[in-house]
Amino acid sequence: MMLRQIQHFQSIVQENSFTKAAELCHISQSGISQSVKALEEEIGAVLIIRRNRSFTLTEAGEHFYRKSLVITADLEQLCRETLRIDRKESAVLRLGLLSSYSGDEFNRAISAFSEKYPDVEISVLSGNHEDLYNALRQDRIDLALNDQRRAFSDAYENLILTEAECFVELASHNPLSRLNKVSVEALKNTPCILVASREQEEEEMRFYRDIIGFRGDFLFAQTLQEARVMALANRGVMPVEGKNSDVFSGSPLKRIPLERDGIWLKRNYCAFWKKDNSGFYIEEFASILRSMY
């Protein structure tokens, strides 16, 4: 009963009219007025102040309206998921992974999730920061493991997973590979190899130049494998991030810590998903992913 009253209240606010809201909800105008009055009595607070044929929301009413939209959206999502599970419809979890992230936490999370929910299909999109941000914004993926480059948005769940160290990968026959660490200042004459779509090359270059501090030329690859081939050919160094620094033990690629001003560079990595697209499988994968750290 209270849910129906909340829906009546939301319709009045959205239509800015008791009459239009009553028509939309297929109820009489007196009926919708009584419904809101009952809601106010249930809560114990006045939500709407009526003035002849108009009304205004109280401060409590404005707060209740905003919060109630989140609650009803979550409930609708819950009902859709429950119905899909009851009908045994296939579920798809669409994930995004930062191309330059080299830790194995993401893969281990997929393995654990798939073992727990074998009927859920998983698809993965790789890209740089802006690729993944746009994919989330356009609802092409459900959750992204991405680096933090901007202030957190209230429209998204922003789950900080780790503060990860930054490395560069380079050919083992490159003289720089003999160093235990290298600074961005020392790489001022060395090309920086970045993985980026053609549309995001300029954006990615600005970040690594203006924020990280690379001052040499920039080379671009479409995939991580292509970038590593370029590094093996000694065309430059490739920045990578992740918790594991020994992934390439015995490899012709060498990975060494990246510093700036004598400090090992670190960056936040997060799981991001839209609040209005939150659901059981998304939250469950996020929980499993966090446990991997």
CORWOLIN-V954744 format. One record per residue. N is the residue number from 1. RES is the residue in one letter. SS is DSSP state (h for helix, s for strand, l for the rest). OMEGA is omega as a letter, one per 30 degrees, with the letter a starting at -180 (* if undefined). Layout:
{{N	RES	SS	OMEGA} {N	RES	SS	OMEGA}}
This chain:
{{1	M	l	a} {2	M	h	l} {3	L	h	l} {4	R	h	l} {5	Q	h	l} {6	I	h	l} {7	Q	h	l} {8	H	h	l} {9	F	h	l} {10	Q	h	a} {11	S	h	l} {12	I	h	a} {13	V	h	a} {14	Q	h	a} {15	E	h	a} {16	N	l	a} {17	S	l	l} {18	F	h	a} {19	T	h	a} {20	K	h	l} {21	A	h	l} {22	A	h	l} {23	E	h	a} {24	L	h	a} {25	C	l	l} {26	H	l	l} {27	I	l	l} {28	S	l	a} {29	Q	h	l} {30	S	h	l} {31	G	h	a} {32	I	h	l} {33	S	h	l} {34	Q	h	a} {35	S	h	l} {36	V	h	l} {37	K	h	l} {38	A	h	l} {39	L	h	l} {40	E	h	l} {41	E	h	l} {42	E	h	a} {43	I	h	a} {44	G	l	a} {45	A	l	l} {46	V	l	a} {47	L	l	a} {48	I	s	l} {49	I	s	a} {50	R	s	l} {51	R	s	a} {52	N	l	a} {53	R	l	l} {54	S	s	l} {55	F	s	l} {56	T	s	l} {57	L	s	l} {58	T	l	l} {59	E	h	l} {60	A	h	l} {61	G	h	l} {62	E	h	l} {63	H	h	a} {64	F	h	a} {65	Y	h	a} {66	R	h	a} {67	K	h	a} {68	S	h	l} {69	L	h	l} {70	V	h	a} {71	I	h	a} {72	T	h	l} {73	A	h	l} {74	D	h	a} {75	L	h	l} {76	E	h	l} {77	Q	h	l} {78	L	h	l} {79	C	h	l} {80	R	h	a} {81	E	h	l} {82	T	h	l} {83	L	h	l} {84	R	h	l} {85	I	h	a} {86	D	h	a} {87	R	l	a} {88	K	l	l} {89	E	l	l} {90	S	l	l} {91	A	s	a} {92	V	s	l} {93	L	s	a} {94	R	s	a} {95	L	s	l} {96	G	s	a} {97	L	s	l} {98	L	s	a} {99	S	l	a} {100	S	l	a} {101	Y	s	a} {102	S	l	l} {103	G	l	a} {104	D	l	a} {105	E	h	a} {106	F	h	a} {107	N	h	l} {108	R	h	l} {109	A	h	l} {110	I	h	a} {111	S	h	a} {112	A	h	l} {113	F	h	a} {114	S	h	l} {115	E	h	a} {116	K	h	a} {117	Y	l	a} {118	P	l	a} {119	D	l	a} {120	V	s	l} {121	E	s	a} {122	I	s	l} {123	S	s	a} {124	V	s	l} {125	L	s	l} {126	S	s	l} {127	G	s	l} {128	N	l	a} {129	H	h	a} {130	E	h	l} {131	D	h	a} {132	L	h	l} {133	Y	h	l} {134	N	h	l} {135	A	h	l} {136	L	h	a} {137	R	h	a} {138	Q	l	l} {139	D	l	l} {140	R	l	l} {141	I	l	a} {142	D	l	a} {143	L	s	l} {144	A	s	l} {145	L	s	a} {146	N	s	l} {147	D	s	a} {148	Q	l	l} {149	R	l	a} {150	R	l	l} {151	A	l	l} {152	F	l	l} {153	S	l	l} {154	D	l	a} {155	A	l	a} {156	Y	s	l} {157	E	s	a} {158	N	s	a} {159	L	s	l} {160	I	s	a} {161	L	s	a} {162	T	s	l} {163	E	s	a} {164	A	s	l} {165	E	s	l} {166	C	s	l} {167	F	s	l} {168	V	s	l} {169	E	s	l} {170	L	s	a} {171	A	s	a} {172	S	l	l} {173	H	l	l} {174	N	l	a} {175	P	h	a} {176	L	h	a} {177	S	h	l} {178	R	h	a} {179	L	l	l} {180	N	l	l} {181	K	s	a} {182	V	s	a} {183	S	s	l} {184	V	l	l} {185	E	l	a} {186	A	l	a} {187	L	l	a} {188	K	l	l} {189	N	l	a} {190	T	l	l} {191	P	l	l} {192	C	s	a} {193	I	s	a} {194	L	s	l} {195	V	s	a} {196	A	l	l} {197	S	l	a} {198	R	h	a} {199	E	h	a} {200	Q	h	a} {201	E	h	a} {202	E	h	a} {203	E	h	a} {204	E	h	l} {205	M	h	l} {206	R	h	a} {207	F	h	a} {208	Y	h	l} {209	R	h	a} {210	D	h	a} {211	I	h	a} {212	I	h	l} {213	G	l	l} {214	F	l	a} {215	R	l	l} {216	G	l	l} {217	D	l	l} {218	F	s	l} {219	L	s	a} {220	F	s	l} {221	A	s	a} {222	Q	l	a} {223	T	l	l} {224	L	h	l} {225	Q	h	l} {226	E	h	l} {227	A	h	a} {228	R	h	l} {229	V	h	l} {230	M	h	l} {231	A	h	l} {232	L	h	l} {233	A	l	l} {234	N	l	l} {235	R	l	l} {236	G	l	l} {237	V	s	a} {238	M	s	l} {239	P	s	l} {240	V	s	l} {241	E	s	l} {242	G	l	a} {243	K	l	a} {244	N	l	a} {245	S	l	a} {246	D	l	a} {247	V	l	a} {248	F	l	l} {249	S	l	a} {250	G	l	a} {251	S	l	l} {252	P	l	l} {253	L	s	l} {254	K	s	l} {255	R	s	a} {256	I	s	a} {257	P	s	l} {258	L	s	a} {259	E	s	l} {260	R	s	a} {261	D	l	l} {262	G	l	a} {263	I	s	l} {264	W	s	a} {265	L	l	l} {266	K	s	a} {267	R	s	l} {268	N	s	l} {269	Y	s	a} {270	C	s	l} {271	A	s	a} {272	F	s	l} {273	W	s	a} {274	K	s	a} {275	K	h	a} {276	D	h	l} {277	N	h	a} {278	S	l	l} {279	G	l	a} {280	F	h	a} {281	Y	h	l} {282	I	h	a} {283	E	h	l} {284	E	h	l} {285	F	h	l} {286	A	h	l} {287	S	h	l} {288	I	h	a} {289	L	h	l} {290	R	h	a} {291	S	h	a} {292	M	l	l} {293	Y	l	*}}
